[in-house]
Amino acid sequence: MTSKHEKIKAMQEKRNREYYTTQTGAVYRRHLDEFGVKPVTLAWYDPRGSEYRKAIQRALKEGKPLNEYEALSAQDKKEFDAGKLMLD
């Protein structure tokens, strides 16, 4: 008998396999492989969209993991953490 946990894990693995076959998923996977971390974004991106893919591709080209939070100034981090920073 399969537990709920095993079913959920199998569904997540299937979703990941399918996502990695998309253009953006392939770039996301390359980021994971190259840097060992997920891309960190602050703005909402469509996970299959071209803007997200372009942001990851820029990070790969620059040789640095995508981490929009770390790119903030100390003051902006403080405001973001307090929920006061508005992002475009």
Secondary structure, DSSP 8 states (H G I E B T S, - for coil): ---HHHHHHHHHHHHHHHHTTSHHHHHHHHHHHHHSS--B-SS---TTSHHHHHHHHHHHHHTS--BTTTTS-HHHHHHHHTT-----
